[in-house]
Amino acid sequence: MKRLLSLLNQTGQTAVEYLLVTAVSITLGITFTKKVSGILVDNPNSFIGGYIRRYDQLLNNDRGGRPYKTFQVQRAASRRR
C-alpha cells in the first residue's frame, strides 16, 4: 500500500510540475510577443512605423489633399485601316 501511495504522489507531483512549466511558458510567450509588437509595430518610432511614415509621406502629397498619388495615362491615337 505504501508503494502505491508513493507512486501516486510522484505522478501527481510530475503533473503539477508540467502544469506549472506550461503556465510559465505561456506567460513568457505572451510577454515576449507584446514586447516585440511594441518595439516593431505599435511604437511610432519603431521599425515598421518608419516604413509606414515614409509611405504616408509618399502618398499624402500636397495635391489638393488627395490621399493617394495619382497618375494620368494618355491614350494612344486610334488607327483605322
Secondary structure by P-SEA (a helix, b strand, c coil): caaaaaaaaaaaaaaaaaaaaaaaaaaaaaaaaaaaaaacccccccaaaaaaaaaaaaaccccccccbbbbbbbbcccccc
